[in-house]
Amino acid sequence: MREYGAGVRGGEPRRPRSRWSAAAVFLAVPGAALVFLRMVPWDVGTPWIQLLALFPAGLISTTAALAAAVVALFRNAGPLRTVSAALVAALLAVQLNWVLDRVLPPDTLAGPPSGNVQPANVQSPARSADQARGPVVTVMAVNVGYTGIDPGALLAEIRSRNVDVLALPELAPAGLKALDRAGLASLLPFRATDVAWDKIGSALFSRFPLQQVDRVPGSAFHQSRAVASFPSAAGPVHLTAVHVDSPRRGHIASWRAELRLLGELWQVLPDSQPAILLGDFNASADHGEFRNLLSTGLSDAAEVTGKGLAPTWPVNSPAPAFVAIDHVLVTPGIEVLDFDVVTLPGTDHAAVVARLVLL
């Protein structure tokens, strides 16, 4: 016979344990860990840098955690469950605060600008390319990868989008020959190339004249640079085909140094001439090093258009793309009309395409 008092504590019935509460705790852990990684004041190494790339995905688990916490609260309310639900809600609010600026254009977050002032790097949604205040150029960048991109697919995309500038990180000699055989020079006759073996070379191609300048110094990859002369533009535009070293073990210091150098190089351009940096930055907006680069005055075309969460890597692979590490960055004096991510066969990076207005 069961003794009287079994299952009670101090004469009161025990609260039944809730699987919903346990689920809420379990699901909240990934988001909390990622928030902690973003908040730590010291530089983190591998594998923490790589884990930060998963920050947007943490929203999914935290949202599920909040749902579980609310169900647990409604099934059996109590102070502990109320506090738990509030903490999970606060965690979700922090995550949303750090992600919303990538999916909502800046003018949406800030409200309507006072007077007739329009931020220099944000194109008004109500204004089309025909109403732009300067010449419109279309730029594209894609890390072609050591396997080599499909030349026919790339040229078809260039034609359909009327691309004016193309940046190709990881361009090898064999890849360049294949593109030339496919007719790249007939579409983009001007070029600045630093082509070398697989994963090292890069190049810039343009519909308009280019003057090649020294590539980015001290980089693990050949990051080509050139000055473009666009018709009707107020002056020259500096271009950089970006391919930053990846933050793998033993390369984190160079990854940080190269991101920092990109910010320094455009700031010393003469007479505040505009610049476009496009390609593979091997960093997302969840990396403090990339946010530091943006803080020098650069704007990410994806974020400006509310597409900052569109992933660019890895594509054409069994795993779904989950992180945006390929970008088009512009300096003040360049507006962003739109931005798109395009998957092309033969590479694990998606192409990034932006239409820009040169003021």
Secondary structure, DSSP 8 states (H G I E B T S, - for coil): ---TTTTEETTEE-----HHHHHHHHHHHHHHHHHHHHH-SS---TTHHHHHTTHHHHHHHHHHHHHHHHHHHHHS--HHHHHHHHHHHHHHHHHHHHHHHHHS-HHHHH-S-STT---TTB--TT--GGG-SS-EEEEEE----TT---HHHHHHHHHHHT-SEEEEET--HHHHHHHHHHTHHHH--EEEEE--STTT-EEEEESS-EEEE---TT-SS---EEEE--TT-SS-EEEEEEE-----TT-HHHHHHHHHHHHHHHHTSGGG--EEEEEE-S--TTSHHHHHHHTTT-EEHHHHTT-TT---BS-SSSS---B--EEEEE-TTEEEEEEEEE--TT-SS-EEEEEEEE-
